């Protein structure tokens, strides 16, 4: 997700919806908390969110992953 956000920034995109299959990651970002193994990722994402006009993070449920 970090790389995707960096790429979006390089393209000048400021309104994004990010979807992840990691409930831990989406929860940590949404609540502003951080699990130890995700601390660096969450910190980086929070810094990048500051320059975005609109951003949301959503959980991509495994049901949809099986359909792909």
C-alpha positions, -999 to +999 in steps of 0.1 A: +000+000+000+029+023+007+042+019-028+008+025-043+004+057-023+038+069-034+029+062-070-004+080-066+014+111-053+039+110-082+009+111-105-006+141-086-036+121-074-052+135-043-084+115-039-080+078-034-097+047-020-074+020-009-085-016-004-065-042+015-071-078+025-052-071+058-077-064+085-049-056+109-036-029+085-070-013+078-078-013+115-045+002+125-048+030+099-085+037+107-080+039+145-047+056+144-032+027+163-003+005+153+005-031+157+042-036+163+048-055+131+030-028+111+044+002+129+067+014+101+041+009+074+013+027+093+036+056+102+046+060+065+009+058+054-002+084+080+025+108+067+014+104+031-023+108+040-015+144+050-010+156+014-041+138+001-074+157-003-096+127+003-085+092+013-103+061+027-091+026+036-114-003+032-112-040+039-113-063+009-130-094+021-116-128+011-149-137-006-140-112-034-104-124-036-115-159-045-136-146-074-105-130-090 
